[in-house]
Amino acid sequence: MTRKQTAGSLTAGLILIGLAIIILVKDISFFPWILAVIGIAILPGSILKEGWRHALTASSWLIGLALCFYFDVFWPGILILIGITMILEGLFSKRPSKRNIFDEDE
């Protein structure tokens, strides 16, 4: 099985499991939680195809948007998500050398 096939199988399986959980649990609504299901489902496939940086950024946005809609804190939540994205970009940026992220530039 190629990486692309593995990623597709993982994503499809997680989406089906997530949809089943949303249908089975009567107390949760479909809309915001389908975003979280998609965010969780794309995580393994994105890690295999694109790497950790892309996977965590995309998943954190989808899961974060689901939480923003659920708790009705849209604009503060967007600011938090932008902050998380900036932190992830800093942590997972491609550095040419094995320097510590806290080292000063020369």
Secondary structure, DSSP 4 states (H G I P E B T S, - for coil): --HHHHHHHHHHHHHHHHHHHHHH-TTS-HHHHHHHHHHHHHHHHHHHHT-HHHHHHHHHHHHHHHHHHHHT-HHHHHHHHHHHHHHHHHHS---SS---TTSPP-
